[in-house]
Amino acid sequence: MNQQLELLETKVAFQEMTIEELNQMVINLQADISKLKEQLMLLSQKLQATQTSNIANLSEETPPPHY
């Protein structure tokens, strides 16, 4: 009985350590995801700012051939 109790305590201690390690991994990954989201948003804004429209202004538009 005493040996079984020690075995259970050992298993619980190992599980607590594993849970703590996994929790730290989740925290680190969440920080990485937040940084990547911010970088993606900045890149998206830069791309939108540099993109030009494929439609020309009326003043730049050449008249159709039937004119």
N, CA, C and O atoms as a printed pandas DataFrame, in Angstrom:
     atom_number atom_name residue_name chain_id  residue_number  x_coord  y_coord  z_coord
0              1         N          MET        A               1    0.835   -1.205    0.000
1              2        CA          MET        A               1    0.000    0.000    0.000
2              3         C          MET        A               1    0.867    1.252    0.000
3              4         O          MET        A               1    0.611    2.192   -0.753
4              5         N          ASN        A               2    1.882    1.261    0.837
5              6        CA          ASN        A               2    2.775    2.407    0.941
6              7         C          ASN        A               2    3.534    2.606   -0.372
7              8         O          ASN        A               2    3.771    3.735   -0.801
8              9         N          GLN        A               3    3.906    1.502   -0.996
9             10        CA          GLN        A               3    4.622    1.553   -2.256
10            11         C          GLN        A               3    3.711    2.111   -3.365
11            12         O          GLN        A               3    4.164    2.869   -4.222
12            13         N          GLN        A               4    2.443    1.734   -3.339
13            14        CA          GLN        A               4    1.485    2.241   -4.320
14            15         C          GLN        A               4    1.269    3.742   -4.145
15            16         O          GLN        A               4    1.138    4.482   -5.120
16            17         N          LEU        A               5    1.235    4.177   -2.891
17            18        CA          LEU        A               5    1.072    5.605   -2.613
18            19         C          LEU        A               5    2.268    6.393   -3.137
19            20         O          LEU        A               5    2.093    7.462   -3.722
20            21         N          GLU        A               6    3.472    5.885   -2.937
21            22        CA          GLU        A               6    4.678    6.545   -3.432
22            23         C          GLU        A               6    4.671    6.603   -4.960
23            24         O          GLU        A               6    5.059    7.610   -5.553
24            25         N          LEU        A               7    4.226    5.512   -5.589
25            26        CA          LEU        A               7    4.151    5.475   -7.041
26            27         C          LEU        A               7    3.170    6.534   -7.559
27            28         O          LEU        A               7    3.459    7.241   -8.524
28            29         N          LEU        A               8    2.018    6.631   -6.910
29            30        CA          LEU        A               8    1.033    7.637   -7.304
30            31         C          LEU        A               8    1.561    9.053   -7.098
31            32         O          LEU        A               8    1.339    9.925   -7.937
32            33         N          GLU        A               9    2.250    9.285   -6.001
33            34        CA          GLU        A               9    2.827   10.609   -5.735
34            35         C          GLU        A               9    3.869   10.956   -6.784
35            36         O          GLU        A               9    3.952   12.102   -7.226
36            37         N          THR        A              10    4.659    9.978   -7.180
37            38        CA          THR        A              10    5.677   10.195   -8.209
38            39         C          THR        A              10    5.021   10.540   -9.543
39            40         O          THR        A              10    5.460   11.450  -10.247
40            41         N          LYS        A              11    3.962    9.801   -9.880
41            42        CA          LYS        A              11    3.257   10.072  -11.122
42            43         C          LYS        A              11    2.633   11.459  -11.119
43            44         O          LYS        A              11    2.694   12.172  -12.121
44            45         N          VAL        A              12    2.036   11.842  -10.003
45            46        CA          VAL        A              12    1.419   13.164   -9.899
46            47         C          VAL        A              12    2.479   14.259  -10.012
47            48         O          VAL        A              12    2.250   15.272  -10.673
48            49         N          ALA        A              13    3.619   14.068   -9.383
49            50        CA          ALA        A              13    4.695   15.061   -9.457
50            51         C          ALA        A              13    5.180   15.200  -10.903
51            52         O          ALA        A              13    5.407   16.311  -11.381
52            53         N          PHE        A              14    5.338   14.071  -11.594
53            54        CA          PHE        A              14    5.761   14.110  -12.987
54            55         C          PHE        A              14    4.720   14.810  -13.851
55            56         O          PHE        A              14    5.068   15.600  -14.729
56            57         N          GLN        A              15    3.453   14.525  -13.607
57            58        CA          GLN        A              15    2.389   15.164  -14.384
58            59         C          GLN        A              15    2.341   16.663  -14.130
59            60         O          GLN        A              15    2.121   17.440  -15.058
60            61         N          GLU        A              16    2.544   17.076  -12.886
61            62        CA          GLU        A              16    2.555   18.513  -12.577
62            63         C          GLU        A              16    3.703   19.205  -13.286
63            64         O          GLU        A              16    3.546   20.315  -13.796
64            65         N          MET        A              17    4.865   18.549  -13.321
65            66        CA          MET        A              17    6.026   19.123  -14.003
66            67         C          MET        A              17    5.747   19.216  -15.507
67            68         O          MET        A              17    6.073   20.223  -16.136
68            69         N          THR        A              18    5.156   18.190  -16.074
69            70        CA          THR        A              18    4.827   18.188  -17.494
70            71         C          THR        A              18    3.812   19.278  -17.822
71            72         O          THR        A              18    3.945   19.978  -18.825
72            73         N          ILE        A              19    2.809   19.416  -16.978
73            74        CA          ILE        A              19    1.795   20.456  -17.188
74            75         C          ILE        A              19    2.437   21.834  -17.143
75            76         O          ILE        A              19    2.095   22.696  -17.953
76            77         N          GLU        A              20    3.346   22.056  -16.230
77            78        CA          GLU        A              20    4.014   23.355  -16.128
78            79         C          GLU        A              20    4.858   23.635  -17.372
79            80         O          GLU        A              20    4.867   24.756  -17.882
80            81         N          GLU        A              21    5.562   22.618  -17.855
81            82        CA          GLU        A              21    6.360   22.788  -19.073
82            83         C          GLU        A              21    5.462   23.096  -20.271
83            84         O          GLU        A              21    5.770   23.979  -21.072
84            85         N          LEU        A              22    4.365   22.373  -20.388
85            86        CA          LEU        A              22    3.435   22.620  -21.492
86            87         C          LEU        A              22    2.802   24.006  -21.387
87            88         O          LEU        A              22    2.604   24.682  -22.396
88            89         N          ASN        A              23    2.490   24.422  -20.175
89            90        CA          ASN        A              23    1.924   25.755  -19.967
90            91         C          ASN        A              23    2.909   26.831  -20.418
91            92         O          ASN        A              23    2.513   27.822  -21.032
92            93         N          GLN        A              24    4.181   26.637  -20.114
93            94        CA          GLN        A              24    5.200   27.609  -20.528
94            95         C          GLN        A              24    5.312   27.635  -22.051
95            96         O          GLN        A              24    5.480   28.696  -22.652
96            97         N          MET        A              25    5.216   26.463  -22.666
97            98        CA          MET        A              25    5.247   26.406  -24.133
98            99         C          MET        A              25    4.068   27.167  -24.730
99           100         O          MET        A              25    4.231   27.902  -25.704
100          101         N          VAL        A              26    2.896   26.997  -24.156
101          102        CA          VAL        A              26    1.705   27.691  -24.651
102          103         C          VAL        A              26    1.880   29.196  -24.516
103          104         O          VAL        A              26    1.519   29.946  -25.423
104          105         N          ILE        A              27    2.427   29.641  -23.399
105          106        CA          ILE        A              27    2.665   31.077  -23.185
106          107         C          ILE        A              27    3.620   31.612  -24.243
107          108         O          ILE        A              27    3.383   32.673  -24.821
108          109         N          ASN        A              28    4.717   30.865  -24.500
109          110        CA          ASN        A              28    5.692   31.305  -25.499
110          111         C          ASN        A              28    5.091   31.327  -26.901
111          112         O          ASN        A              28    5.331   32.254  -27.675
112          113         N          LEU        A              29    4.313   30.305  -27.219
113          114        CA          LEU        A              29    3.688   30.256  -28.543
114          115         C          LEU        A              29    2.664   31.375  -28.723
115          116         O          LEU        A              29    2.544   31.940  -29.809
116          117         N          GLN        A              30    1.937   31.691  -27.671
117          118        CA          GLN        A              30    0.969   32.788  -27.763
118          119         C          GLN        A              30    1.675   34.113  -28.002
119          120         O          GLN        A              30    1.185   34.953  -28.757
120          121         N          ALA        A              31    2.826   34.304  -27.362
121          122        CA          ALA        A              31    3.603   35.528  -27.596
122          123         C          ALA        A              31    4.094   35.572  -29.041
123          124         O          ALA        A              31    4.054   36.622  -29.682
124          125         N          ASP        A              32    4.555   34.434  -29.550
125          126        CA          ASP        A              32    4.999   34.374  -30.947
126          127         C          ASP        A              32    3.849   34.681  -31.898
127          128         O          ASP        A              32    4.023   35.419  -32.868
128          129         N          ILE        A              33    2.688   34.125  -31.627
129          130        CA          ILE        A              33    1.517   34.362  -32.474
130          131         C          ILE        A              33    1.145   35.842  -32.462
131          132         O          ILE        A              33    0.811   36.406  -33.504
132          133         N          SER        A              34    1.201   36.465  -31.305
133          134        CA          SER        A              34    0.878   37.894  -31.212
134          135         C          SER        A              34    1.851   38.725  -32.041
135          136         O          SER        A              34    1.439   39.655  -32.735
136          137         N          LYS        A              35    3.135   38.395  -31.971
137          138        CA          LYS        A              35    4.135   39.122  -32.761
138          139         C          LYS        A              35    3.880   38.925  -34.256
139          140         O          LYS        A              35    3.952   39.874  -35.037
140          141         N          LEU        A              36    3.581   37.687  -34.645
141          142        CA          LEU        A              36    3.332   37.406  -36.054
142          143         C          LEU        A              36    2.079   38.114  -36.555
143          144         O          LEU        A              36    2.053   38.596  -37.687
144          145         N          LYS        A              37    1.041   38.181  -35.725
145          146        CA          LYS        A              37   -0.166   38.905  -36.116
146          147         C          LYS        A              37    0.145   40.381  -36.352
147          148         O          LYS        A              37   -0.331   40.979  -37.317
148          149         N          GLU        A              38    0.945   40.960  -35.463
149          150        CA          GLU        A              38    1.298   42.369  -35.594
150          151         C          GLU        A              38    2.107   42.601  -36.874
151          152         O          GLU        A              38    1.875   43.571  -37.596
152          153         N          GLN        A              39    3.058   41.702  -37.146
153          154        CA          GLN        A              39    3.860   41.836  -38.359
154          155         C          GLN        A              39    2.990   41.679  -39.601
155          156         O          GLN        A              39    3.169   42.405  -40.580
156          157         N          LEU        A              40    2.064   40.752  -39.570
157          158        CA          LEU        A              40    1.171   40.543  -40.708
158          159         C          LEU        A              40    0.305   41.772  -40.951
159          160         O          LEU        A              40    0.086   42.163  -42.097
160          161         N          MET        A              41   -0.182   42.375  -39.883
161          162        CA          MET        A              41   -1.003   43.571  -40.027
162          163         C          MET        A              41   -0.190   44.718  -40.633
163          164         O          MET        A              41   -0.679   45.438  -41.505
164          165         N          LEU        A              42    1.051   44.885  -40.169
165          166        CA          LEU        A              42    1.895   45.949  -40.715
166          167         C          LEU        A              42    2.203   45.705  -42.191
167          168         O          LEU        A              42    2.169   46.633  -42.999
168          169         N          LEU        A              43    2.505   44.447  -42.540
169          170        CA          LEU        A              43    2.777   44.132  -43.943
170          171         C          LEU        A              43    1.550   44.345  -44.810
171          172         O          LEU        A              43    1.656   44.827  -45.938
172          173         N          SER        A              44    0.401   43.991  -44.293
173          174        CA          SER        A              44   -0.841   44.189  -45.031
174          175         C          SER        A              44   -1.096   45.671  -45.269
175          176         O          SER        A              44   -1.498   46.071  -46.362
176          177         N          GLN        A              45   -0.863   46.482  -44.246
177          178        CA          GLN        A              45   -1.055   47.930  -44.395
178          179         C          GLN        A              45   -0.076   48.508  -45.410
179          180         O          GLN        A              45   -0.448   49.354  -46.223
180          181         N          LYS        A              46    1.183   48.050  -45.362
181          182        CA          LYS        A              46    2.176   48.539  -46.323
182          183         C          LYS        A              46    1.804   48.128  -47.739
183          184         O          LYS        A              46    1.947   48.914  -48.676
184          185         N          LEU        A              47    1.332   46.910  -47.894
185          186        CA          LEU        A              47    0.949   46.429  -49.213
186          187         C          LEU        A              47   -0.226   47.233  -49.762
187          188         O          LEU        A              47   -0.231   47.605  -50.936
188          189         N          GLN        A              48   -1.215   47.501  -48.921
189          190        CA          GLN        A              48   -2.363   48.286  -49.364
190          191         C          GLN        A              48   -1.952   49.700  -49.724
191          192         O          GLN        A              48   -2.513   50.296  -50.644
192          193         N          ALA        A              49   -0.981   50.241  -49.009
193          194        CA          ALA        A              49   -0.536   51.613  -49.274
194          195         C          ALA        A              49    0.256   51.705  -50.570
195          196         O          ALA        A              49    0.253   52.745  -51.227
196          197         N          THR        A              50    0.934   50.622  -50.941
197          198        CA          THR        A              50    1.764   50.686  -52.143
198          199         C          THR        A              50    1.053   50.175  -53.387
199          200         O          THR        A              50    1.517   50.417  -54.501
200          201         N          GLN        A              51   -0.053   49.480  -53.221
201          202        CA          GLN        A              51   -0.766   48.962  -54.386
202          203         C          GLN        A              51   -1.448   50.103  -55.127
203          204         O          GLN        A              51   -2.010   51.017  -54.523
204          205         N          THR        A              52   -1.384   50.025  -56.437
205          206        CA          THR        A              52   -2.098   51.000  -57.256
206          207         C          THR        A              52   -3.265   50.298  -57.928
207          208         O          THR        A              52   -3.251   49.085  -58.138
208          209         N          SER        A              53   -4.228   51.053  -58.244
209          210        CA          SER        A              53   -5.412   50.510  -58.894
210          211         C          SER        A              53   -5.100   50.211  -60.359
211          212         O          SER        A              53   -4.323   50.922  -60.996
212          213         N          ASN        A              54   -5.706   49.165  -60.876
213          214        CA          ASN        A              54   -5.537   48.824  -62.289
214          215         C          ASN        A              54   -6.446   49.663  -63.183
215          216         O          ASN        A              54   -6.345   49.603  -64.409
216          217         N          ILE        A              55   -7.313   50.428  -62.584
217          218        CA          ILE        A              55   -8.230   51.279  -63.340
218          219         C          ILE        A              55   -7.612   52.679  -63.434
219          220         O          ILE        A              55   -7.294   53.298  -62.418
220          221         N          ALA        A              56   -7.452   53.157  -64.641
221          222        CA          ALA        A              56   -6.854   54.475  -64.845
222          223         C          ALA        A              56   -7.870   55.570  -64.555
223          224         O          ALA        A              56   -9.080   55.356  -64.642
224          225         N          ASN        A              57   -7.357   56.746  -64.208
225          226        CA          ASN        A              57   -8.226   57.906  -64.039
226          227         C          ASN        A              57   -8.838   58.258  -65.385
227          228         O          ASN        A              57   -8.295   57.911  -66.434
228          229         N          LEU        A              58   -9.974   58.950  -65.350
229          230        CA          LEU        A              58  -10.628   59.346  -66.605
230          231         C          LEU        A              58   -9.718   60.203  -67.465
231          232         O          LEU        A              58   -9.754   60.098  -68.691
232          233         N          SER        A              59   -8.913   61.040  -66.856
233          234        CA          SER        A              59   -8.021   61.904  -67.625
234          235         C          SER        A              59   -6.901   61.100  -68.293
235          236         O          SER        A              59   -6.365   61.522  -69.318
236          237         N          GLU        A              60   -6.556   59.978  -67.734
237          238        CA          GLU        A              60   -5.492   59.141  -68.293
238          239         C          GLU        A              60   -6.034   58.073  -69.238
239          240         O          GLU        A              60   -5.272   57.461  -69.985
240          241         N          GLU        A              61   -7.310   57.852  -69.209
241          242        CA          GLU        A              61   -7.932   56.789  -70.003
242          243         C          GLU        A              61   -7.918   57.164  -71.482
243          244         O          GLU        A              61   -8.314   58.268  -71.854
244          245         N          THR        A              62   -7.465   56.250  -72.309
245          246        CA          THR        A              62   -7.500   56.516  -73.755
246          247         C          THR        A              62   -8.911   56.283  -74.261
247          248         O          THR        A              62   -9.598   55.369  -73.802
248          249         N          PRO        A              63   -9.341   57.097  -75.194
249          250        CA          PRO        A              63  -10.716   56.939  -75.706
250          251         C          PRO        A              63  -10.858   55.626  -76.489
251          252         O          PRO        A              63   -9.889   55.128  -77.061
252          253         N          PRO        A              64  -12.033   55.093  -76.505
253          254        CA          PRO        A              64  -12.258   53.861  -77.274
254          255         C          PRO        A              64  -12.019   54.110  -78.752
255          256         O          PRO        A              64  -12.076   55.259  -79.191
256          257         N          PRO        A              65  -11.754   53.070  -79.534
257          258        CA          PRO        A              65  -11.391   53.254  -80.950
258          259         C          PRO        A              65  -12.483   53.865  -81.816
259          260         O          PRO        A              65  -12.160   54.387  -82.883
260          261         N          HIS        A              66  -13.729   53.834  -81.438
261          262        CA          HIS        A              66  -14.791   54.372  -82.294
262          263         C          HIS        A              66  -14.959   55.891  -82.169
263          264         O          HIS        A              66  -15.869   56.455  -82.777
264          265         N          TYR        A              67  -14.108   56.557  -81.400
265          266        CA          TYR        A              67  -14.211   58.025  -81.305
266          267         C          TYR        A              67  -13.377   58.710  -82.339
267          268         O          TYR        A              67  -13.351   59.940  -82.396
